[in-house]
Amino acid sequence: MKKCLALILFLCSSFQVSFADESVEKIPCLIIKSVTNYSPYDLAFIDRSNNWYFILKAESKVGISCCIEDYENIVIANDLFEKMHEYAQVAIVKMEQNGELSNNNGSFLNMNVMPGGIDDGSGFVTGPVDSTIVKFLMVASDGSCTMSAATLKDHECNEIEIHISFSIDPENVRNNIFRIQGSFEIEEK
């Protein structure tokens, strides 16, 4: 009886280990490789995950190598700005002419890798079924939101290099409205 119980326990523990090993999903590293600022404003690009920032001069491009760590999916919902304020990896803040960060003019940016073809809880389905996507979500302090996604060609890639661009509608510049828009391109490695 003891041998039978020991065998059952062994089989159960082996099954659990096997199950756990198979369920581990490889998550690629997101690496920001370049940031382009097409706006007429200097911007502070603040990596809140790694606690560093740089100033992106107006109408300039910077090459960097910043790994986005501990990313998570942020769901578009009624309290999106508060969630982004708390969880987003990056803050983009307008620099005032005196070199200080603006208190009222900023946006939050979050990027994550997730399965495509499913509703992430927001009511939006991004990417085809059985795909993997990079989701790009940007929210401004005025509540405006930009969400886009890119479908990965290679589910087994180790790194995803991201090239980000920021711009502002010229009409908003003329009306002194800071509503930054973001877009991105990816390269799989």
RAVEN-V336870 format. One record per pair of residues at least 12 apart in sequence whose ideal C-beta (glycine too) atoms are under 10 Angstrom apart, sorted by the first residue. I is the first residue (numbers start at 0). GAP is how many residues later the second one is. D is the distance in whole Angstrom. If there is no record, write none. Layout:
I:GAP:D
I:GAP:D
This chain:
24:88:10
24:90:9
24:107:10
25:129:9
25:130:7
25:131:9
25:132:8
26:44:8
26:85:9
26:86:6
26:87:10
26:105:10
26:131:10
27:85:6
27:104:8
27:106:9
27:124:8
27:126:9
27:127:9
27:128:9
27:129:5
27:130:6
27:131:6
27:132:5
27:160:8
27:161:8
28:38:6
28:39:8
28:40:8
28:42:10
28:84:9
28:128:9
28:129:7
28:130:5
28:131:7
28:132:10
28:160:9
29:36:9
29:37:7
29:38:4
29:39:8
29:41:6
29:59:9
29:81:6
29:82:8
29:83:7
29:104:7
29:129:8
29:130:5
29:131:9
29:132:6
29:156:9
30:33:9
30:34:6
30:35:7
30:36:5
30:37:7
30:128:6
30:129:7
30:130:5
30:131:7
30:156:9
30:158:8
31:13:9
31:15:8
31:30:10
31:31:10
31:32:6
31:33:8
31:34:4
31:35:8
31:36:7
31:57:9
31:58:8
31:77:10
31:79:8
31:128:10
31:129:8
31:130:5
31:131:8
31:132:6
31:152:9
32:29:10
32:30:7
32:31:7
32:32:6
32:33:8
32:126:10
32:127:10
32:128:4
32:129:6
32:130:6
32:131:9
32:152:10
32:153:10
32:154:8
33:27:6
33:28:7
33:29:5
33:30:7
33:31:10
33:127:9
33:128:8
33:129:5
33:130:7
33:131:9
33:151:9
34:19:8
34:21:6
34:25:9
34:26:7
34:27:5
34:28:9
34:29:7
34:31:9
34:55:10
34:57:9
34:127:9
34:128:8
34:129:5
34:130:8
34:131:7
34:147:10
34:149:10
35:20:8
35:23:9
35:24:8
35:25:4
35:26:8
35:27:10
35:127:7
35:128:7
35:129:4
35:130:7
35:131:9
35:147:9
36:18:10
36:19:5
36:20:7
36:21:6
36:22:6
36:23:6
36:24:7
36:25:8
36:55:9
36:127:9
36:128:8
36:129:5
36:130:8
36:131:10
36:143:9
37:20:9
37:21:6
37:22:9
37:23:9
37:127:6
37:128:7
37:129:4
37:130:8
37:142:10
37:143:9
37:145:10
38:17:9
38:19:6
38:20:7
38:53:10
38:55:9
38:126:10
38:127:6
38:128:6
38:129:4
38:130:10
38:131:10
38:133:10
38:134:8
38:139:9
38:141:6
38:142:9
39:18:5
39:19:7
39:127:10
39:128:7
39:130:9
39:133:6
40:15:9
40:16:9
40:17:6
40:18:9
40:52:10
40:53:5
40:54:7
40:55:10
40:56:10
40:61:9
40:64:8
40:125:9
40:127:7
40:132:8
40:137:7
40:139:8
41:13:6
41:14:7
41:15:5
41:16:5
41:17:10
41:18:9
41:51:10
41:52:8
41:53:4
41:54:9
41:55:9
41:57:9
42:12:7
42:13:5
42:14:8
42:15:8
42:17:10
42:49:6
42:50:7
42:51:6
42:52:7
42:58:10
42:59:10
42:62:10
42:63:9
42:64:9
42:123:7
42:135:10
42:137:7
43:12:8
43:47:8
43:48:7
43:49:5
43:50:8
43:51:6
43:56:10
43:57:6
43:58:9
43:62:9
44:17:8
44:19:9
44:21:9
44:45:7
44:46:8
44:47:6
44:48:9
44:64:9
44:119:9
44:121:9
45:42:10
45:43:9
45:44:6
45:45:4
45:46:7
45:47:7
45:55:9
45:60:9
45:62:10
45:63:10
46:17:9
46:19:6
46:20:9
46:21:8
46:22:10
46:42:7
46:43:6
46:44:9
47:37:10
47:38:10
47:39:9
47:40:7
47:41:6
47:42:7
47:43:6
47:60:9
47:61:10
48:17:9
48:18:9
48:19:6
48:20:5
48:21:6
48:22:8
48:38:10
48:39:9
48:40:5
48:41:8
49:16:7
49:17:8
49:18:9
49:19:7
49:20:10
49:39:9
51:14:8
52:37:9
52:38:8
52:39:10
52:40:9
52:48:9
53:12:9
54:40:6
54:44:9
54:46:10
55:36:8
55:39:9
55:108:10
55:110:8
56:38:9
57:37:9
60:102:9
60:104:9
62:100:10
63:100:10
64:96:9
65:23:10
65:24:9
65:96:9
66:92:9
67:21:5
67:22:8
67:41:10
67:42:9
67:43:6
67:44:8
67:45:10
67:92:9
67:94:8
68:20:8
69:17:10
69:19:8
69:42:10
70:16:9
70:17:10
70:18:6
70:39:7
70:40:6
70:41:4
70:42:7
70:43:9
70:63:10
70:64:9
71:15:7
71:16:10
71:17:9
71:38:8
71:40:6
71:42:9
72:14:10
72:37:8
72:39:5
72:40:9
72:41:5
72:42:10
72:47:6
72:48:8
72:49:9
72:62:7
72:64:9
73:12:9
73:13:6
73:14:7
73:15:10
73:34:9
73:36:5
73:37:10
73:38:8
73:46:9
73:47:10
73:48:9
73:61:9
73:63:6
73:65:9
73:73:10
74:44:10
74:45:6
74:46:4
74:47:5
74:48:9
74:49:9
74:62:9
75:44:8
75:45:8
75:46:4
75:47:8
75:48:7
75:61:7
75:63:9
75:69:7
75:71:7
76:44:8
76:45:7
76:46:9
79:28:9
79:42:9
79:57:8
79:59:6
79:63:8
79:65:6
79:67:10
80:26:10
80:27:8
80:58:6
80:59:8
80:60:7
80:61:9
80:62:6
80:63:10
80:64:9
81:57:10
82:25:9
82:27:9
82:54:10
82:56:9
83:23:9
83:24:4
83:25:8
83:26:6
83:53:7
83:54:8
83:55:5
83:56:10
83:57:10
83:61:9
84:21:9
84:23:6
84:54:9
84:56:9
85:22:9
86:21:9
86:23:7
87:19:9
87:20:4
87:21:6
87:22:4
87:23:9
87:49:8
87:50:9
87:51:8
88:19:9
88:20:7
88:21:6
88:22:7
88:23:9
89:17:9
89:18:7
89:19:4
89:20:7
89:21:8
89:48:9
89:74:9
89:92:9
90:15:6
90:16:7
90:17:6
90:18:8
91:13:9
91:14:6
91:15:5
91:16:8
91:17:6
91:46:8
91:48:9
91:72:9
91:74:7
91:88:6
91:90:8
92:12:7
92:13:4
92:14:8
92:15:10
92:48:10
92:85:10
92:87:9
93:12:7
93:13:9
93:74:10
93:84:5
93:86:8
101:39:10
101:76:7
102:38:10
103:37:7
103:38:9
103:74:8
104:35:9
104:36:7
104:37:9
104:72:9
104:73:4
104:74:9
104:75:8
105:33:10
105:34:8
105:35:6
105:72:8
105:74:8
106:31:6
106:32:6
106:33:4
106:34:7
106:35:9
106:37:9
106:38:10
106:39:9
106:59:9
106:71:9
106:72:8
106:73:5
106:74:9
106:75:7
107:29:8
107:30:7
107:31:5
107:32:8
107:33:9
108:27:8
108:28:7
108:29:5
108:30:8
108:37:9
108:55:8
108:57:9
108:71:9
108:73:6
108:75:9
109:25:8
109:26:8
109:27:5
109:28:8
109:29:8
109:37:10
110:23:6
110:24:7
110:25:5
110:26:7
110:27:9
110:49:9
110:51:7
110:53:9
110:71:10
110:73:8
110:75:10
111:21:9
111:22:7
111:23:5
111:24:9
111:25:8
112:19:6
112:20:7
112:21:6
112:22:8
112:39:8
112:44:10
112:47:7
113:12:8
113:13:8
113:17:10
113:18:7
113:19:6
113:20:8
113:21:6
113:35:9
114:12:8
114:14:9
114:15:8
114:16:7
114:17:6
114:18:7
115:12:6
115:13:7
115:14:7
115:15:4
115:16:6
115:17:4
115:18:10
115:19:9
115:33:7
115:34:10
115:35:6
115:36:8
116:12:3
116:13:6
116:14:6
116:15:10
116:16:9
116:34:10
117:12:10
117:13:10
117:15:10
119:13:10
119:15:8
121:15:10
121:25:8
123:23:7
123:25:9
124:24:10
125:21:8
125:22:8
125:23:4
125:24:9
125:25:8
126:22:6
126:23:8
126:24:5
126:25:9
127:23:7
129:25:9
130:18:10
130:20:5
130:21:7
130:22:9
130:24:8
131:18:10
131:19:7
131:20:5
131:21:9
131:22:9
131:23:5
131:24:10
131:25:9
131:28:10
132:15:10
132:16:5
132:17:6
132:18:5
132:19:7
132:53:10
133:14:9
133:15:7
133:16:5
133:17:8
133:18:7
133:26:6
133:28:7
133:50:8
133:52:6
133:54:10
134:12:7
134:13:8
134:14:5
134:15:9
135:12:5
135:13:7
135:14:8
135:26:8
135:28:8
135:46:7
135:47:8
135:48:5
135:50:9
136:12:9
136:45:9
137:26:10
137:28:9
137:42:8
137:43:7
137:44:4
137:45:9
137:46:9
139:37:10
139:38:8
139:39:6
139:40:6
139:41:9
139:42:10
140:37:9
140:38:9
140:39:10
141:35:8
141:36:9
141:37:6
143:35:6
143:36:9
143:37:8
145:34:9
145:35:6
145:36:6
145:37:8
147:34:9
147:35:7
147:36:7
148:35:10
149:12:9
149:34:7
149:35:8
149:36:5
149:38:10
150:35:10
151:34:8
151:36:6
152:33:10
152:35:6
153:34:5
153:35:9
154:33:10
155:32:9
156:29:10
156:30:9
156:31:4
156:32:6
157:30:9
157:31:6
158:28:9
158:29:8
158:30:4
159:26:5
159:27:7
159:28:6
159:29:7
160:24:9
160:25:7
160:26:4
160:27:8
160:28:6
161:22:6
161:23:8
161:24:6
161:25:8
162:20:9
162:21:6
162:22:5
162:23:8
162:24:8
163:18:6
163:19:7
163:20:5
163:21:8
164:16:9
164:17:7
164:18:5
164:19:7
164:20:8
165:14:5
165:15:7
165:16:5
165:17:8
166:13:8
166:14:5
166:15:8
166:16:8
167:12:6
167:13:7
168:12:7
